[in-house]
Amino acid sequence: MRCGGKGDAIPLIQFFKMPRPVGGVIHYKRGFAYHSLEQFKEAIPDYLKAIELNPKHPYSYSNLGACYEEEKDLDKSLKYLNKSIELNPKSSYSFFHRGNIHYEKDLLDLAMADYETAMKLNSKQSGPNTAIAAIHMKNGDYEKAKKYFLQEIEIKSSITRKLNLAEAYICLKEYNDAIKLAKEAAADSINSRDKIFAQYSLVTALILDGQDYKEDMTLLITMMKKYDDFNIDHWRFDDLLKFLKDPSIKSNNANMVNKIIALLKKEIKPDDFFKQ
């Protein structure tokens, strides 16, 4: 499951709607350009300069905090997101990203409060529903997780969001729904990463439902060989690994899914999968 979201920059149109001194605009715009290209490290110096020239503008702080989040510097991220919220307590963006930091620090109550505030400020914002669902997944409340994943898809559907929901279905043992959704995601996938994760979700649901999975597993291995630059990026396996400890799940099925996860993590080579 993928939790949280990329540090997408606040759109420039919002920046120009805010009353501000002219200082820092050029640095903000260049930082924004780097940020939009996901060149977070390059964006940081420009956002810092924008803050130096215009220390009262909240968007430089919030985008800087989002960049530090992507760079895994949680303390700096939290510092700048807190300042952004101090300057603009109605920023759903800042509350959402601060929630991500609290989540990473395992401060789940604080994370939940931030995500819920973000939703109250902007009910159509993409991200908070998935983040709240991730907390419910972590707590083992899969029914609530499913509810929030569905709400997220209503706001904006994507392959990743569908696969998050498929994992909730798996943990609820609603395998037919998971299989249907994984097949749908696989058919709609364009990039290699989505194709692999959709196939992984399909194979996992088939195994746990006791269905034949060999053909689909062979296809997954073929994909792993073809797209050897594949990486798991933000994807988390913790919730599924916890679910696999359910005593009602057959041990050989649980072991096979664990082995597939090891394959995705590149702990097992594709050619060696059926040898072990």
Contacts in CASP RR format, 6 or more apart in sequence:
PFRMAT RR
TARGET T0000
AUTHOR 0000-0000-0000
METHOD contacts of the structure
MODEL  1
MRCGGKGDAIPLIQFFKMPRPVGGVIHYKRGFAYHSLEQFKEAIPDYLKA
IELNPKHPYSYSNLGACYEEEKDLDKSLKYLNKSIELNPKSSYSFFHRGN
IHYEKDLLDLAMADYETAMKLNSKQSGPNTAIAAIHMKNGDYEKAKKYFL
QEIEIKSSITRKLNLAEAYICLKEYNDAIKLAKEAAADSINSRDKIFAQY
SLVTALILDGQDYKEDMTLLITMMKKYDDFNIDHWRFDDLLKFLKDPSIK
SNNANMVNKIIALLKKEIKPDDFFKQ
1 134 0 8 1.000
1 137 0 8 1.000
1 163 0 8 1.000
1 164 0 8 1.000
1 167 0 8 1.000
1 235 0 8 1.000
1 236 0 8 1.000
1 237 0 8 1.000
1 239 0 8 1.000
1 240 0 8 1.000
2 130 0 8 1.000
2 160 0 8 1.000
2 163 0 8 1.000
2 164 0 8 1.000
2 233 0 8 1.000
2 234 0 8 1.000
2 235 0 8 1.000
2 236 0 8 1.000
3 103 0 8 1.000
3 130 0 8 1.000
3 131 0 8 1.000
3 134 0 8 1.000
3 234 0 8 1.000
3 236 0 8 1.000
4 100 0 8 1.000
4 103 0 8 1.000
4 127 0 8 1.000
4 130 0 8 1.000
4 131 0 8 1.000
4 134 0 8 1.000
4 234 0 8 1.000
5 100 0 8 1.000
5 127 0 8 1.000
5 130 0 8 1.000
5 131 0 8 1.000
5 234 0 8 1.000
6 38 0 8 1.000
6 70 0 8 1.000
7 35 0 8 1.000
7 40 0 8 1.000
7 66 0 8 1.000
7 67 0 8 1.000
7 69 0 8 1.000
7 70 0 8 1.000
7 97 0 8 1.000
8 35 0 8 1.000
8 36 0 8 1.000
8 66 0 8 1.000
9 31 0 8 1.000
9 32 0 8 1.000
9 35 0 8 1.000
9 36 0 8 1.000
9 43 0 8 1.000
9 63 0 8 1.000
9 66 0 8 1.000
10 59 0 8 1.000
10 62 0 8 1.000
10 63 0 8 1.000
10 93 0 8 1.000
12 29 0 8 1.000
12 32 0 8 1.000
14 59 0 8 1.000
15 28 0 8 1.000
15 32 0 8 1.000
15 59 0 8 1.000
18 57 0 8 1.000
18 58 0 8 1.000
18 59 0 8 1.000
20 54 0 8 1.000
20 56 0 8 1.000
20 57 0 8 1.000
21 54 0 8 1.000
21 56 0 8 1.000
23 50 0 8 1.000
23 53 0 8 1.000
23 54 0 8 1.000
24 49 0 8 1.000
24 50 0 8 1.000
24 53 0 8 1.000
24 54 0 8 1.000
24 60 0 8 1.000
25 50 0 8 1.000
25 54 0 8 1.000
27 46 0 8 1.000
27 47 0 8 1.000
27 49 0 8 1.000
27 50 0 8 1.000
27 53 0 8 1.000
28 46 0 8 1.000
28 47 0 8 1.000
28 50 0 8 1.000
28 54 0 8 1.000
28 57 0 8 1.000
28 59 0 8 1.000
28 60 0 8 1.000
30 46 0 8 1.000
31 42 0 8 1.000
31 43 0 8 1.000
31 46 0 8 1.000
31 47 0 8 1.000
31 50 0 8 1.000
31 63 0 8 1.000
32 43 0 8 1.000
32 63 0 8 1.000
33 43 0 8 1.000
34 40 0 8 1.000
34 42 0 8 1.000
34 43 0 8 1.000
34 46 0 8 1.000
35 43 0 8 1.000
35 47 0 8 1.000
35 63 0 8 1.000
35 66 0 8 1.000
35 67 0 8 1.000
38 70 0 8 1.000
40 67 0 8 1.000
40 70 0 8 1.000
40 71 0 8 1.000
41 67 0 8 1.000
41 71 0 8 1.000
43 63 0 8 1.000
43 64 0 8 1.000
43 67 0 8 1.000
44 64 0 8 1.000
44 67 0 8 1.000
44 68 0 8 1.000
44 71 0 8 1.000
47 60 0 8 1.000
47 63 0 8 1.000
47 64 0 8 1.000
47 67 0 8 1.000
48 64 0 8 1.000
50 57 0 8 1.000
50 60 0 8 1.000
51 57 0 8 1.000
51 60 0 8 1.000
51 61 0 8 1.000
51 64 0 8 1.000
54 60 0 8 1.000
56 87 0 8 1.000
57 87 0 8 1.000
58 83 0 8 1.000
58 84 0 8 1.000
58 85 0 8 1.000
58 87 0 8 1.000
58 88 0 8 1.000
58 91 0 8 1.000
58 94 0 8 1.000
59 84 0 8 1.000
59 88 0 8 1.000
61 80 0 8 1.000
61 81 0 8 1.000
61 83 0 8 1.000
61 84 0 8 1.000
61 87 0 8 1.000
61 94 0 8 1.000
62 80 0 8 1.000
62 81 0 8 1.000
62 84 0 8 1.000
62 88 0 8 1.000
62 91 0 8 1.000
62 93 0 8 1.000
62 94 0 8 1.000
62 97 0 8 1.000
64 80 0 8 1.000
65 76 0 8 1.000
65 77 0 8 1.000
65 79 0 8 1.000
65 80 0 8 1.000
65 81 0 8 1.000
65 84 0 8 1.000
65 97 0 8 1.000
66 77 0 8 1.000
66 81 0 8 1.000
66 93 0 8 1.000
66 97 0 8 1.000
67 77 0 8 1.000
68 74 0 8 1.000
68 76 0 8 1.000
68 77 0 8 1.000
68 80 0 8 1.000
69 77 0 8 1.000
69 97 0 8 1.000
69 100 0 8 1.000
69 101 0 8 1.000
74 101 0 8 1.000
74 104 0 8 1.000
74 105 0 8 1.000
77 97 0 8 1.000
77 101 0 8 1.000
78 98 0 8 1.000
78 101 0 8 1.000
81 94 0 8 1.000
81 97 0 8 1.000
81 98 0 8 1.000
81 101 0 8 1.000
82 98 0 8 1.000
84 91 0 8 1.000
84 94 0 8 1.000
85 91 0 8 1.000
85 94 0 8 1.000
85 95 0 8 1.000
85 98 0 8 1.000
88 94 0 8 1.000
90 121 0 8 1.000
91 121 0 8 1.000
92 117 0 8 1.000
92 118 0 8 1.000
92 119 0 8 1.000
92 121 0 8 1.000
92 122 0 8 1.000
92 125 0 8 1.000
92 128 0 8 1.000
93 118 0 8 1.000
93 125 0 8 1.000
95 114 0 8 1.000
95 115 0 8 1.000
95 117 0 8 1.000
95 118 0 8 1.000
95 121 0 8 1.000
96 114 0 8 1.000
96 115 0 8 1.000
96 118 0 8 1.000
96 125 0 8 1.000
96 127 0 8 1.000
96 128 0 8 1.000
96 131 0 8 1.000
98 114 0 8 1.000
99 110 0 8 1.000
99 111 0 8 1.000
99 114 0 8 1.000
99 115 0 8 1.000
99 118 0 8 1.000
99 131 0 8 1.000
100 111 0 8 1.000
100 131 0 8 1.000
102 108 0 8 1.000
102 110 0 8 1.000
102 111 0 8 1.000
102 114 0 8 1.000
103 111 0 8 1.000
103 131 0 8 1.000
103 134 0 8 1.000
103 135 0 8 1.000
108 135 0 8 1.000
108 138 0 8 1.000
108 139 0 8 1.000
111 131 0 8 1.000
111 135 0 8 1.000
112 132 0 8 1.000
112 135 0 8 1.000
115 128 0 8 1.000
115 131 0 8 1.000
115 132 0 8 1.000
115 135 0 8 1.000
116 128 0 8 1.000
116 132 0 8 1.000
118 125 0 8 1.000
118 128 0 8 1.000
119 125 0 8 1.000
119 128 0 8 1.000
119 129 0 8 1.000
119 132 0 8 1.000
124 155 0 8 1.000
125 155 0 8 1.000
126 152 0 8 1.000
126 155 0 8 1.000
126 156 0 8 1.000
127 152 0 8 1.000
127 155 0 8 1.000
129 148 0 8 1.000
129 149 0 8 1.000
129 151 0 8 1.000
129 152 0 8 1.000
129 155 0 8 1.000
130 148 0 8 1.000
130 149 0 8 1.000
130 152 0 8 1.000
130 161 0 8 1.000
130 164 0 8 1.000
132 148 0 8 1.000
133 144 0 8 1.000
133 145 0 8 1.000
133 146 0 8 1.000
133 147 0 8 1.000
133 148 0 8 1.000
133 149 0 8 1.000
133 152 0 8 1.000
133 164 0 8 1.000
133 168 0 8 1.000
134 145 0 8 1.000
136 142 0 8 1.000
136 144 0 8 1.000
136 145 0 8 1.000
136 148 0 8 1.000
137 145 0 8 1.000
137 167 0 8 1.000
137 168 0 8 1.000
137 171 0 8 1.000
137 239 0 8 1.000
138 238 0 8 1.000
138 239 0 8 1.000
140 171 0 8 1.000
140 239 0 8 1.000
140 242 0 8 1.000
142 168 0 8 1.000
142 171 0 8 1.000
142 172 0 8 1.000
143 172 0 8 1.000
145 168 0 8 1.000
145 171 0 8 1.000
146 165 0 8 1.000
146 168 0 8 1.000
146 169 0 8 1.000
146 172 0 8 1.000
149 161 0 8 1.000
149 164 0 8 1.000
149 165 0 8 1.000
149 168 0 8 1.000
150 165 0 8 1.000
152 161 0 8 1.000
152 164 0 8 1.000
153 161 0 8 1.000
153 162 0 8 1.000
153 165 0 8 1.000
159 185 0 8 1.000
159 188 0 8 1.000
159 189 0 8 1.000
159 194 0 8 1.000
159 197 0 8 1.000
159 198 0 8 1.000
160 194 0 8 1.000
160 197 0 8 1.000
162 181 0 8 1.000
162 184 0 8 1.000
162 185 0 8 1.000
163 181 0 8 1.000
163 182 0 8 1.000
163 185 0 8 1.000
163 194 0 8 1.000
163 197 0 8 1.000
163 198 0 8 1.000
163 201 0 8 1.000
165 181 0 8 1.000
166 177 0 8 1.000
166 178 0 8 1.000
166 181 0 8 1.000
166 182 0 8 1.000
166 185 0 8 1.000
166 201 0 8 1.000
166 205 0 8 1.000
167 178 0 8 1.000
167 201 0 8 1.000
167 239 0 8 1.000
167 240 0 8 1.000
169 175 0 8 1.000
169 177 0 8 1.000
169 178 0 8 1.000
169 181 0 8 1.000
169 205 0 8 1.000
170 178 0 8 1.000
170 201 0 8 1.000
170 204 0 8 1.000
170 205 0 8 1.000
170 208 0 8 1.000
170 240 0 8 1.000
170 243 0 8 1.000
171 239 0 8 1.000
171 240 0 8 1.000
171 243 0 8 1.000
173 208 0 8 1.000
175 205 0 8 1.000
175 206 0 8 1.000
175 208 0 8 1.000
175 209 0 8 1.000
176 209 0 8 1.000
178 201 0 8 1.000
178 204 0 8 1.000
178 205 0 8 1.000
179 202 0 8 1.000
179 205 0 8 1.000
179 206 0 8 1.000
179 209 0 8 1.000
179 211 0 8 1.000
181 201 0 8 1.000
182 198 0 8 1.000
182 199 0 8 1.000
182 201 0 8 1.000
182 202 0 8 1.000
182 205 0 8 1.000
183 198 0 8 1.000
183 202 0 8 1.000
185 194 0 8 1.000
185 197 0 8 1.000
185 198 0 8 1.000
185 201 0 8 1.000
186 195 0 8 1.000
186 198 0 8 1.000
186 199 0 8 1.000
186 202 0 8 1.000
189 195 0 8 1.000
189 198 0 8 1.000
192 223 0 8 1.000
192 226 0 8 1.000
192 227 0 8 1.000
192 229 0 8 1.000
192 230 0 8 1.000
193 227 0 8 1.000
193 230 0 8 1.000
193 231 0 8 1.000
193 233 0 8 1.000
195 223 0 8 1.000
195 227 0 8 1.000
196 220 0 8 1.000
196 223 0 8 1.000
196 224 0 8 1.000
196 227 0 8 1.000
196 230 0 8 1.000
196 264 0 8 1.000
197 235 0 8 1.000
199 216 0 8 1.000
199 219 0 8 1.000
199 220 0 8 1.000
199 223 0 8 1.000
200 220 0 8 1.000
200 260 0 8 1.000
200 264 0 8 1.000
202 216 0 8 1.000
203 213 0 8 1.000
203 216 0 8 1.000
203 217 0 8 1.000
203 220 0 8 1.000
203 260 0 8 1.000
204 240 0 8 1.000
204 257 0 8 1.000
204 260 0 8 1.000
206 212 0 8 1.000
206 213 0 8 1.000
206 216 0 8 1.000
207 213 0 8 1.000
207 253 0 8 1.000
207 256 0 8 1.000
207 257 0 8 1.000
207 260 0 8 1.000
208 249 0 8 1.000
208 253 0 8 1.000
208 257 0 8 1.000
210 253 0 8 1.000
217 260 0 8 1.000
220 260 0 8 1.000
220 263 0 8 1.000
221 263 0 8 1.000
221 270 0 8 1.000
221 273 0 8 1.000
224 230 0 8 1.000
224 263 0 8 1.000
224 264 0 8 1.000
224 270 0 8 1.000
225 270 0 8 1.000
225 271 0 8 1.000
232 264 0 8 1.000
232 265 0 8 1.000
237 261 0 8 1.000
237 264 0 8 1.000
237 265 0 8 1.000
240 257 0 8 1.000
240 261 0 8 1.000
241 258 0 8 1.000
241 261 0 8 1.000
243 249 0 8 1.000
244 254 0 8 1.000
244 257 0 8 1.000
244 258 0 8 1.000
245 254 0 8 1.000
259 268 0 8 1.000
259 273 0 8 1.000
259 276 0 8 1.000
262 268 0 8 1.000
263 270 0 8 1.000
263 273 0 8 1.000
268 276 0 8 1.000
END
